[in-house]
Amino acid sequence: MALSRLALSNFRNISHADLQLSPAVNLFCGANGSGKTSLLEAVHMLGTGRSFRSRQNQSVIQYDKETLTVFARLSGGATLGVEKRRDGQGRIRVNQAPAESSSQLAACLPLQVINSESFAALDGGPGVRRQLLDWTVFHVEHSFASHWKAYQGALKQRNALLRRGKIDSNSLVPWEQQLVKNGMLVDSLRRAVFERLYGLFKERLGDLPEAVFGELDIHYRSGWKKELSLADALQASLEGDMAQGFTRVGPHRADIRFVIHGQPAHAVLSRGQQKMAVCALRTAMAAAVEGRQRPVFLVDDLPSELDESNQALFARWVSNCASQVMVTGIDHPVTARPWLGLSSPWCEPKVFHVEHGAVSAAEIER
């Protein structure tokens, strides 16, 4: 599902913008600080309910205003709207009706973001990688959200009891039963989706130099010892859990690891190679959910750290798995070049010039 219209007001340095977008490629070009990344950030807010740069409304709302708004019309006619207020309040609307949670936005507008924070997939903590896997599972298996929510609820209750100190272990039993029931379902869904994701990721690595990427591998870790059931793992961990006051095993500790010859991939790959690995992962994630709904890609400064051949390869990957892409760049011709060799409509990018928070359509420079 692509965006056909994007309108925003009082969003960082952009007082007002109302854009008619291309259904395929949209390029936002301008100097650093002009506001081009803020346009991607606004789309991210429409798909998740929040900025990808800050969790504080105050930093996103224009400094002399009390409210920001972002609105989009999707290609199928649906509308999304987000309002954020300086006092921390706000509203989310889907098709003009109030939304119960930001997950409704995510279901309508799946997004993939590639920016400076994306390297955390390789060098960040397990929580970052777990979120990436769960994004894929959420969009492939819609039952996942309810099982994961039930698991987290039981986990919260078990941890609350553990923090009390000396307790009767029998009081944990009802919550552990819920943990096991929903945790095993969560793990099963993750494993099934990971298997598909693994194949798609390795397929993309096949387009990259074998000498560098041939040994790059990813492994799924469930969050407890693989030779134990979750019930047995919880029992084995009980004494330590009671001593430390929290649950140390389970799907909430799951991870995916990127390794080369047993070493963390980020310790072996250069910065540019890491970016291509991230691009391979993100496009594999998009391909894994393709049968449901193709995501929109938000790419901040694609030319950074990638040569022309890798930019062109990434553009090809995206054209095969995305519904739409929005890319920022400083130099207009350089930002446009990777897309011009693709088939229609991907070879016909729409260009917007961004300067001091003002956004205007521009002619493509070939």
Secondary structure, 3 states (H helix, E strand, C coil): CCEEEEEEEEECCEEEEEEECCCCEEEEECCCCCCHHHHHHHHHHHHHCCCCCCCCHHHHECCCCCEEEEEEEECCCCEEEEEEECCCCEEEEECCEECCCCHHHHHHCCEEEECHHHHHHHHCCHHHHHHHHHHHHHHHCCCHHHHHHHHHHHHHHHHHHHCCCCCCHHHHHHHHHHHHHHHHHHHHHHHHHHHHHHHHHHHHHCCCCHHHHCCEEEEEECCCCCCCCHHHHHHHHHHHHHHHCCCCCCHHHCEEEEEECCEEHHHCCCHHHHHHHHHHHHHHHHHHCCCCCCCEEEECCCCCCCCHHHHHHHHHHHHCCCCEEEEEECCHHHHHHHHHCCCCCCCCCEEEEEECCEEEEECCCC
